[in-house]
Amino acid sequence: MTKLEATLEAILFAVGDAVPVARLAAAADAEPAQVAHALHTLAAHYDQSGSGIQLVRMEDKVQLCTRPAYAAAVRRATESRRPPALSAAALEVLTVVAYRQPVTRAYIEQLRGVDSSGTVASLLDKGLIEACGHLDVPGRPTLFRTTDVFLRTFGISGLSELPNLPELTEGEQLVLKETE
């Protein structure tokens, strides 16, 4: 392991959360290209050695995480319970936010046709979505987007990895246009 790889590993271990690659480069006093190469080497090392940890990429950030195969043992050791599964309503709201972000609660409610304030609050509490500003209209409603926790939870590196939405029928397109 090179000194840069060891430095990046130490930083990621100590921080314990996702760190932007640019911040890692600044902290390690290295060029972003060098850091990218060292991170690739670290990820390959963890994968090839059968390590209990893995390097997870989330858009422009990276984090050291427990490999999913060992999650149950970690939960037992830390005496933490498995988080409850998301309800159908939560999955609907999360889908709207993921594919249409940033969105307001009113937009979510228009698409779903029901009050979504409780579901939005629950997703905020779970850290799957976050406020990311306000819409520049009267009342300045809050805008929401997905978080790094969302990416980690669904095992994707970025929103570009979301599956494509199915094509809408003409009737569905008309209904969607009426709600926008």
N, C-alpha and C positions, 0 to 999 in steps of 0.2 A: 504494500500500500504506500502510495506517495505521501509526502507531507501535506500537499493540498487536499488529497482525498481524506486523510486523517483529520485535517482541520475542518473540512466540510461536515464530516461525520460527527465530530465533537459539537459543532455549532447546532446541527439539526437535532442531535440528541438533547442538548441543553435547552434549546428553545421549546421543543416538544410540539410545535405547531407548524403550519405551513409558512415557509419563508420565501420571499421573492428571490429569484436568481440574482438580480442586480444587487440586492442587499447582501447576499452571500459573497458576491465578487468583491464588494467594498470591504466587508468584514475580513475576508481572507487576503486582501490586497492582491487580487489576481484579476486578469482579464475575463470578461464574461465567456469568451470562447473556451478558455482554459477550464473555467468552472463547469461549463456544459459538458466538456469531455470528461472531467473528473467525476461528475455526477453519473454520467453514462457508465463509466467504469465501476463505480460503487454499486449501481443498480445491478449490473451484470454479476458482480462479485456476490451480492446477496442472493441473487437468483440461482447461480451455479453452485453455491456452497450449501444450499438448503437451509439458509438462515431463517430464524423465526421472525426476522424483520424484513421489511422491503422498503424501497424508496418509491414513493408515490408522487407522481407529477399531477399538478392541478393548474392548468393553463401556464402562467409564468411563475408558479411557486412549486416548491418541493417539500416533502415531509417524510420523516421516518415513521413507519406504522407497523403494527403487528401484522404478520401474514395471516390472512383469513383462516387458514387451516388450524391456527393456534388460538383463535379468539375465545373458544369455549374454556380452554385451560386458563387463559388470562382472566376471564370473568370469574372463574372459580377462585383463583388466587386473590383477586382484589375484592371478592365477595360482591361484585356488582351484578345486577340483574340485566338480562337482555332487554333492550328497549322494546316497548310494545310495537306491533306492526302498525303501519299507517292505515287509517280508515279510508274507505272509498272516497269520501269527501275531501280528505287531506290529499290523496293522490290526484284528484281532479284539480284542486287549487294549485298544487305543485306543478302539474303539467302545464296549466295556463301560464304560471309565472315563468317556468323554464323555457317555454317556446315563444312567449310574447314579451319577455322582460325588456325594459322595466314597465310594470303595470300598476295601476291603482286598484284598490279594493273594489271600487265601483265597477271598473272594467271586468274584474273577476266575477262579480255578482251578475253583471249583464250577460256574460257568456254562460254562466251556470244557471241563472234564473232563480237563485235562492240567496238568502243572506249568508255571507261567508266570513263575517267578522270573527266568530269564534274559531273557525278553522285557520284563518290567517294568524290569529293570536297564538294558536297552538304551534303552527309551523315556525313562527318567530321564536317561541320559547324553546323549541327543539334545535334552533340554529340553522334550519334548512333554508330559510329565506331571511332577508334583512331589508331594512329601509335604506334607500339609496338616493334620497332627494325628494323634491316636491315638484309636481306638475305646475307649470306656470299658467294657471287659470284661477278664477275666483275660488277661494277656499283653500287653495294650495294643497290638494290631496297628496298624501305620501305615496311615493313610488316604491315598489318592491322588486327585488331580484334574488336569484339563488346565491348560495354561499359555497365556500370550500367544503363545508360539512355536507352539503348536498352532493357535490362531486365525489367525495370520499364514500358517502353512504351508497351511492349508486355505482361506484367502481369505475368512474370515467375521469379522464384527464381534463376535459373541456367540454363545453356545450356542443361543439362540432361533432362529438361522438354520440349525441342523442339520435335515436332512430328517426327516420323521416316519418312525418305524419302521413296517414293514408289520404288519398285524394277524396275530396268532398263531392257529393252528388250536387246537382243543380239546386235542389231544394235546400240542402244544408248550406250552400253558398249564399242563398238568398237570406236565410235566417241569420247567418253570421254577419252579412252586410247590414242587416237591420239593427243588430246589437252594437255595431261599431260607431 
